[in-house]
């Protein structure tokens, strides 16, 4: 079966690699790698796995992990900036950290904070930490978030990046059954060009895009 790319919707897609569980495809246009949509989990099975996560706001190790996005974002934000933590999970630690730093935050999560009214507001910044790899339709979702950003606003994303086929085949990140879409630097470059965004890579797994 031929699939269209979940990021750019093009159908120039080829098999990238296969393991014992899933087949993975790569888009020739945006270099997104994605798993076989026929193997996507149901919402019930997906949530059951998320319920096992322990993302405690008071966990110093987790706060240090999230600071890799929080710190570069706060360096770019005005003091009164209004933000949305998209995919905040059951314990919205990053939003709490932004609140502690003096920012006004809204929350959204399909499974834990499914208040779609917050998606109709405008924000100075939006964060999505360890979220985009779970999205069945990342192009549509990121496009919608982009429309919710005010001019000059920032979208901050944290996700691990595809570097090579050899590394991907040995990559523990792909073994999580809830991880279905895998970005490379080229995927974000394609996305930034499409959105007319300023793009910055901060470290190995943080991406910040500014709405020009």
Backbone torsions as a table, in degrees:
resi	resn	phi	psi	omega
1	UNK	NA	138.2	178.6
2	UNK	-96.9	126.8	179.7
3	UNK	-106.4	153.7	170.1
4	UNK	-90.9	155.3	-177.4
5	UNK	-69.0	132.1	179.5
6	UNK	-73.4	-10.0	177.2
7	UNK	-96.5	-54.7	-173.7
8	UNK	-106.7	-5.4	176.3
9	UNK	70.9	5.5	177.2
10	UNK	-77.7	160.4	-177.1
11	UNK	-112.3	18.4	174.7
12	UNK	-85.5	73.7	-171.9
13	UNK	-119.1	136.6	178.5
14	UNK	-129.5	156.5	175.5
15	UNK	-63.8	130.6	-178.2
16	UNK	-95.9	-51.6	175.1
17	UNK	-167.8	175.4	-179.1
18	UNK	-145.4	141.1	172.9
19	UNK	-118.7	-164.8	-176.2
20	UNK	-72.2	-15.6	-174.2
21	UNK	-109.7	-44.7	-171.8
22	UNK	-138.3	159.8	170.1
23	UNK	-103.4	144.4	-178.1
24	UNK	-121.7	142.7	-176.6
25	UNK	-120.4	155.2	174.1
26	UNK	-125.6	137.8	175.5
27	UNK	-84.6	131.1	-179.6
28	UNK	-74.7	-15.2	-177.8
29	UNK	-90.2	-49.4	-176.2
30	UNK	-112.6	-2.1	178.2
31	UNK	62.1	22.6	169.0
32	UNK	-67.7	136.0	171.1
33	UNK	-105.6	134.3	-179.6
34	UNK	-143.2	153.2	-178.7
35	UNK	-85.5	165.9	-178.6
36	UNK	-58.3	114.6	-179.7
37	UNK	-58.2	-23.3	177.9
38	UNK	-67.3	-14.0	179.8
39	UNK	-105.2	7.0	178.1
40	UNK	-61.8	142.9	179.3
41	UNK	-75.3	155.3	170.8
42	UNK	-70.3	162.7	178.7
43	UNK	-60.5	-35.7	-178.6
44	UNK	-65.6	-45.9	180.0
45	UNK	-69.4	-36.0	178.6
46	UNK	-63.3	-47.9	-178.8
47	UNK	-64.6	-36.2	-180.0
48	UNK	-59.9	-35.2	177.6
49	UNK	-74.2	-40.1	178.5
50	UNK	-63.8	-32.8	-180.0
51	UNK	-63.9	-18.2	179.3
52	UNK	-82.1	-15.6	-178.4
53	UNK	-69.8	144.1	177.3
54	UNK	-120.4	87.5	-178.0
55	UNK	-108.0	75.7	-175.1
56	UNK	-82.9	131.2	-178.5
57	UNK	-62.9	-23.9	-179.5
58	UNK	-91.3	-0.7	179.4
59	UNK	-75.5	112.1	-174.9
60	UNK	-62.9	-36.3	178.3
61	UNK	-64.9	-40.9	179.2
62	UNK	-68.7	-39.3	177.4
63	UNK	-63.2	-38.6	177.4
64	UNK	-63.7	-41.5	177.1
65	UNK	-59.3	-47.9	-178.5
66	UNK	-69.3	-25.1	-179.3
67	UNK	-64.7	-17.8	177.5
68	UNK	-64.4	-25.4	172.6
69	UNK	-98.3	-40.7	-175.9
70	UNK	-59.3	-46.5	-174.4
71	UNK	-63.4	-51.7	179.6
72	UNK	-65.7	-28.4	177.5
73	UNK	-68.9	-46.6	-177.6
74	UNK	-64.8	-26.6	175.9
75	UNK	-66.3	-18.4	-176.1
76	UNK	-105.6	-12.1	-170.8
77	UNK	-95.8	148.1	170.7
78	UNK	-72.9	159.1	-174.3
79	UNK	-61.6	-32.2	-176.1
80	UNK	-101.3	22.5	-176.0
81	UNK	-64.4	145.0	-179.6
82	UNK	-110.4	128.0	-173.6
83	UNK	-124.9	162.9	174.6
84	UNK	-126.6	127.1	173.3
85	UNK	-96.9	102.4	-176.3
86	UNK	-89.9	126.4	-175.5
87	UNK	76.4	45.3	-170.2
88	UNK	-72.4	-19.4	-179.6
89	UNK	77.6	-177.1	-176.6
90	UNK	-73.1	-25.3	177.6
91	UNK	-123.1	91.1	-172.1
92	UNK	-70.0	73.6	-174.1
93	UNK	-66.1	-44.1	-177.5
94	UNK	-63.9	-42.7	177.8
95	UNK	-60.2	-39.5	177.8
96	UNK	-63.1	-38.7	179.4
97	UNK	-67.6	-39.1	175.7
98	UNK	-66.7	-39.4	178.1
99	UNK	-62.2	-43.0	177.2
100	UNK	-60.0	-31.2	-179.6
101	UNK	-84.0	0.4	173.4
102	UNK	101.8	10.8	-178.3
103	UNK	-100.0	149.0	176.1
104	UNK	-85.5	128.0	-173.7
105	UNK	-125.0	141.2	167.8
106	UNK	-112.9	158.8	-175.0
107	UNK	-123.9	142.3	169.2
108	UNK	-145.5	136.9	172.5
109	UNK	-154.6	131.8	-177.5
110	UNK	-56.5	-35.3	-174.3
111	UNK	-100.2	-25.6	-170.8
112	UNK	-122.4	-20.5	179.8
113	UNK	-143.5	61.0	-171.9
114	UNK	-85.0	62.6	176.0
115	UNK	-106.7	94.0	-173.4
116	UNK	-69.6	-12.2	179.5
117	UNK	-63.3	-30.2	-179.5
118	UNK	-68.1	-20.1	-178.9
119	UNK	-78.9	-6.4	179.3
120	UNK	-95.0	-4.9	180.0
121	UNK	-87.2	170.5	176.9
122	UNK	-106.6	141.0	-175.2
123	UNK	-130.7	150.7	174.9
124	UNK	-80.4	-24.5	175.3
125	UNK	-155.0	151.1	177.4
126	UNK	-133.2	136.2	177.5
127	UNK	-117.2	148.0	176.3
128	UNK	-145.1	95.2	-177.0
129	UNK	-99.9	123.4	-178.9
130	UNK	51.3	49.8	-177.6
131	UNK	-122.2	-46.6	-168.8
132	UNK	-63.8	-25.9	179.3
133	UNK	-71.1	-14.0	179.3
134	UNK	-92.7	-11.3	-170.7
135	UNK	-78.3	130.2	176.0
136	UNK	-71.9	-31.2	-177.4
137	UNK	-130.9	69.0	-174.0
138	UNK	-61.6	-33.1	179.5
139	UNK	-61.9	-46.9	-179.1
140	UNK	-67.6	-42.1	-177.5
141	UNK	-67.5	-46.5	179.7
142	UNK	-65.3	-36.9	176.2
143	UNK	-61.3	-39.8	178.2
144	UNK	-67.0	-42.0	177.3
145	UNK	-62.7	-40.1	-179.8
146	UNK	-60.2	-38.5	178.3
147	UNK	-67.0	-21.4	179.2
148	UNK	-87.1	-4.9	178.5
149	UNK	-85.5	136.7	172.2
150	UNK	-70.7	159.8	176.9
151	UNK	-58.3	132.1	-176.9
152	UNK	84.9	-2.6	-177.7
153	UNK	-74.4	169.6	-174.4
154	UNK	-122.1	138.7	169.6
155	UNK	-111.8	117.6	-179.4
156	UNK	-108.3	123.6	-176.0
157	UNK	-123.3	136.8	171.8
158	UNK	-120.1	120.3	176.3
159	UNK	-161.1	150.9	178.5
160	UNK	-79.9	145.8	-170.6
161	UNK	-107.2	144.9	171.6
162	UNK	-69.6	133.2	179.1
163	UNK	-115.5	-36.4	179.4
164	UNK	-163.0	161.8	178.2
165	UNK	-64.7	-39.2	-179.3
166	UNK	-61.9	-45.1	178.7
167	UNK	-67.5	-38.1	-178.5
168	UNK	-61.9	-40.6	-177.0
169	UNK	-63.1	-27.1	-179.9
170	UNK	-102.4	6.6	-167.8
171	UNK	-81.2	122.3	177.1
172	UNK	-65.1	-27.8	-175.3
173	UNK	-60.4	-35.3	-178.6
174	UNK	-75.9	-14.0	-175.8
175	UNK	-79.3	-13.0	174.7
176	UNK	-73.3	118.7	-176.1
177	UNK	-65.5	-15.1	176.6
178	UNK	-86.5	-8.0	176.0
179	UNK	-89.5	114.2	-172.9
180	UNK	-122.4	-19.4	-179.1
181	UNK	-129.2	133.5	-173.4
182	UNK	-128.7	116.5	-177.8
183	UNK	-86.7	148.2	166.4
184	UNK	-111.0	173.3	173.9
185	UNK	-58.5	-38.8	-179.3
186	UNK	-65.4	-32.6	177.1
187	UNK	-63.9	-43.2	178.3
188	UNK	-70.5	-32.9	175.7
189	UNK	-64.7	-41.5	175.7
190	UNK	-61.3	-45.4	-177.9
191	UNK	-63.0	-44.4	-179.5
192	UNK	-63.0	-40.2	178.6
193	UNK	-65.0	-39.2	179.7
194	UNK	-66.7	-38.2	-178.0
195	UNK	-89.6	-2.8	-174.4
196	UNK	55.5	50.3	-175.3
197	UNK	-109.2	151.1	168.2
198	UNK	-81.5	129.7	-172.6
199	UNK	-117.4	134.7	175.0
200	UNK	-134.2	135.4	170.7
201	UNK	-101.0	123.7	-178.2
202	UNK	-114.0	102.7	-175.7
203	UNK	73.7	-159.7	-172.9
204	UNK	-83.7	-22.8	-171.0
205	UNK	-140.6	18.7	178.3
206	UNK	-119.1	130.8	-179.4
207	UNK	-126.5	131.4	177.4
208	UNK	-124.4	126.3	177.4
209	UNK	-118.8	133.8	178.5
210	UNK	-109.0	136.6	179.6
211	UNK	-80.1	112.3	-175.8
212	UNK	-79.5	NA	NA
